Amino acid sequence: MIQPKILLLTSLAMVAFAGNSLLCRAALRDTAIDPASFTTVRLVSGALMLWLLVAVRQSTPFPRGGSWWSALALFVYAAGFSFAYGGLTAAMGALLLFGAVQVTMIGVGIVRGDRPGGTQWLGLVVAFSGLVGLLLPGLSAPPLASSAFMILAGVAWGIYSLRGKGAGEPTLATAGNFLRSVPMALLLIPVMTSSIELDQDGLLLAVASGALASGLGYAVWYTVVPQLRSASAATIQLSVPVIAAVGGVLLLGEPLTVRLVVAGAAVLGGIALVILSRKG
C-alpha cells in the first residue's frame, strides 16, 4: 500500500504534468505569446528552477549530468508540444502526447527483443486503434498539423525517457538536460522573428509551465518514483490525460466530445493492459 505522503507527492506530480497542457493551451489560446517564445521561456525557467534545486541539494554550481542528445530530445518535445497546442484542446493534446510516448517506448522495447504476450499485443492493438480513431477525419477531428507536432513531441519524450534510464541521478540529469536545451531554444528566436509576440500574461503562464509544472513537477516525481513499483509508476501516469481533460472542461471551458471519450478509453485502456501484464 502506498504511504499517504508518497500518494500526496505522486498526485501533485501528476497534476503538474497535466498542468503543462493546461498552461500551454491557455497561453496560446488566450494570450498573445507565440509557440517559439513559450518554448524558450518554459525551458529557460525550467532550467533555472532545476539549477536552483540542484545547487541547494548538492552544493554544486553546475549539474554534472545529462547529455546533449537527451537535451535535443527534450527540446524537440518542448517545441513540438508548444506548436501543437495552437490547435488542440488540452485533453486532445495530452492524450496524443501520452499515446505517442507509450507507443514509442513499447515499440523500442519490441525492437530490442522484449516480445509482448497475447494480452500485451491485444492492449497495443486497442491503444493504436484508439489513436487512429482519434485522428480519423470528421467534425471533431483535431487539425492534422497540430496532431503531427504533438505526436512528434510524444516520440521525442519517449526517446528522452528511454535515454534517461541508467543515466544517473534523475534530478541531476534532468537539470543538465534543461540547461543544455536553453541554447537550442534560443535558436528559435531568430528563426521565428517574424512571428514573435509577447505579453505579460503569456510570459507568466510560460514561466509557470517551466518553473512549476516542469521543474518542480519533475523534481517531485523523481523523488517518489523509487518508492513505487515500475508497473505502479507507469499505471499512475495514465491519470495525466484524464486530469488534463477534467481541467480543460472546468478551467478552460473546452468541450468533451464523444470521439475523445471513446478514443481516450481505448488508448488508456490498451496501454493499461500492456503495463499491467508486465512483471514488476
Secondary structure as the mmCIF struct_conf table of DSSP 4:
data_model
#
loop_
_struct_conf.conf_type_id
_struct_conf.id
_struct_conf.beg_label_comp_id
_struct_conf.beg_label_asym_id
_struct_conf.beg_label_seq_id
_struct_conf.end_label_comp_id
_struct_conf.end_label_asym_id
_struct_conf.end_label_seq_id
HELX_RH_AL_P HELX_RH_AL_P1 PRO A 4 ASP A 30
BEND BEND1 THR A 31 ALA A 32
HELX_RH_AL_P HELX_RH_AL_P2 PRO A 35 GLN A 58
BEND BEND2 PRO A 61 PHE A 62
HELX_RH_AL_P HELX_RH_AL_P3 TRP A 68 ALA A 84
TURN_TY1_P TURN_TY1_P1 TYR A 85 GLY A 87
BEND BEND3 LEU A 88 LEU A 88
HELX_RH_AL_P HELX_RH_AL_P4 ALA A 90 VAL A 111
TURN_TY1_P TURN_TY1_P2 ARG A 112 GLY A 113
HELX_RH_AL_P HELX_RH_AL_P5 GLY A 118 LEU A 135
BEND BEND4 LEU A 136 GLY A 138
TURN_TY1_P TURN_TY1_P3 LEU A 139 SER A 140
HELX_LH_PP_P HELX_LH_PP_P1 ALA A 141 PRO A 143
HELX_RH_AL_P HELX_RH_AL_P6 LEU A 144 GLY A 164
TURN_TY1_P TURN_TY1_P4 LYS A 165 GLY A 166
BEND BEND5 ALA A 167 GLU A 169
HELX_RH_AL_P HELX_RH_AL_P7 PRO A 170 LEU A 186
TURN_TY1_P TURN_TY1_P5 LEU A 187 LEU A 187
HELX_RH_AL_P HELX_RH_AL_P8 LEU A 188 VAL A 191
TURN_TY1_P TURN_TY1_P6 MET A 192 MET A 192
HELX_RH_3T_P HELX_RH_3T_P1 THR A 193 SER A 195
HELX_RH_AL_P HELX_RH_AL_P9 GLN A 200 VAL A 207
HELX_RH_PI_P HELX_RH_PI_P1 ALA A 208 LEU A 216
HELX_RH_AL_P HELX_RH_AL_P10 GLY A 217 VAL A 224
HELX_RH_3T_P HELX_RH_3T_P2 VAL A 225 GLN A 227
BEND BEND6 LEU A 228 LEU A 228
HELX_RH_AL_P HELX_RH_AL_P11 SER A 230 ILE A 236
TURN_TY1_P TURN_TY1_P7 GLN A 237 LEU A 238
HELX_RH_AL_P HELX_RH_AL_P12 SER A 239 LEU A 252
HELX_RH_AL_P HELX_RH_AL_P13 VAL A 258 LEU A 276
TURN_TY1_P TURN_TY1_P8 SER A 277 SER A 277
BEND BEND7 ARG A 278 ARG A 278
#
